[in-house]
Amino acid sequence: MPAADRFDWFADVVSSALMPSALTPQDAAGFYAEGAVLDLGTAQVSRFSYSPLRSRRTPTLIRRGDPEQYQLGLVTKGSAWFAQQGGEAVLQAGDMVLWDTSRPYESGSGTDGSSVEAFVLQIPKAQMLLPTQQVDRLLAQRIPGGTGMGAILAQFLVALAGNGPDCRPQELGGLGNMAVELATSCLAHRLGAVRAVPSELRSHALLRQITAFIEHNLCDPELTPGAIADRHHLSLRSLYALFQGQEESVAALIRRRRLEQCRSELARPELRNEPVQTIAARWGFTSATAFSRTFRAAYGRTPSDYRRQALDTARASGAYGTRR
């Protein structure tokens, strides 16, 4: 955008993507901002990077438009402060804060003169499982994102914003549910009210968290049920119990997703000269013999036979490109 239009553009984006707000820049002429929004169905996550400014939401602006959400902000660069409902939070990189779009607020960012980067998770109030009276106690309160549930939630939001655009549309709804469940669990822990979250929800959120962890670590040959249990502070018995009601065990899930990644790469013409074992090792299989046996048991043919047939099919369809 031309420099003269940048701030107005940003103010419009914030008002449409988050909620109508009155923004005042520290330096309108030198203002700079970037914004991105990812729709997750039941929720939405936004990422903003911008120059120092102040923001407030008045009763008039609330009447103009209220998405009726709780919004959870994570500061990943710079500093900020937020005031609502008698509370005020001073935030540094790694901190989070919760606010209610139906109530007035004031905030400032870039208090040290530097730009700010922040992620915002928008949670419809109907999706929040904690009682309103309990959530009110957390409004405009600093939520550290460096340890425990806060760290898990913060890391998930950053990973979600960075990798979500590469996910298929049908996967985004599940990620939105996962984000809401993690946020709810994190808030409950801050309240010391873990019991306020139904045990079924806690188990479901933990299961989604572990599933996402597996997905992001498939290439690690040390990804085993024992390592997953240790990483999530569970006993191996508790991990197995968590997967009891699922269609497959945790070990079967790891094996299936690794095989699916290998099968996908074996079928890619641009990887036709890459050794089968190189592909297998990239997805956590350390033994060529074990990989070939497991692949054949799952797909009825050896990896080499599968690759040959997949490439022949690609060549016949023209997907192979022009042959020389």
C-alpha positions, 0 to 999 in steps of 0.5 A: 500500500502507498505510505499515506494509505497504510494506516487506514488500510490496517485500521480497516483490516483490524475492524473487519477481521477482529472487531471495530476498534479506534486505533491511534498510531504513534507515527502515522507517516511511518506506519507499517503493518502486515496482516494474515487471517486463517479461518478454522471454522469454529475459530479463527487465528490472525497474525499481525505485525505493526508499528506502535499504536494505541487501541480502544473499544468504546460502547459505541463501537461495540454497538456498531459490531460485536462478534461476541467472542473471547479473543486470546492475544499472544505477543511474539515480538515487542511489548504491549499492555491491555486493560479491561474490566478493571484489570491491566496486563503488561506483556512482553514477547511470549505473554498472552492476554484474554479479552471480551469483545462485548466490553470496552477496553484500551490497549497500547503496543510498542511501548518501547518504540519498536514494532510488535508481532501478535497472534490472535485466536478468536473463540466464539463465546458459544464454544467456551466451556468455562462459565462466564464468571470464571472467564471474567476473572482472566480478562486483561490478566497476563498469561505466561506462555513460557512453561506448562499449558501456556507454552503448549498453547503458544507454540501451537498457535504459532505453528498453526498460523505458520502451517495452517495455510498448507492444510486441506480445508477439511483439516482446518476445522479439526485444527480449530477445535483443537485450538479451542480445546487447548485454550480452554484447558490453558485458561482452566489451569490458570484458574486452578479449576481443571475440574471445571473442564469435563474429563472427556474434554480434557482427554479429547484435547490431550489426544488431539495434542498428542496426535498433532505432536506425532504428525510433526515428528514423524521423521524422528526415528526416536518417535515411540510410545515411550518417548511420546508419553515422556514428552507429555508427562504421562505414564505409558499405561495412561497413553495406551488408555487414552488411545483405547477408544480410537480405531488404532493404537498409538504405535499403529498411528505412527506406522500408518502415517509414516507409510502414507508419507513414504507411499506419497513420495515413492509415487512422485516422478521428481523423486524417482532417482532417490533410493527407496531407503533414503525416503524410508529413513526420511520418515523414521524407518531405520531398517530397510528390511523392516520397512519393505516388510511393513510396506508390503503388509500394508499395501500388498506389494514391495516399495519398489514394485509400488513405485514402478507401477505409480511411475508407469501410471504417471508416465501414461497420464502425462504427469511424468513430463516430456521424455528425452 
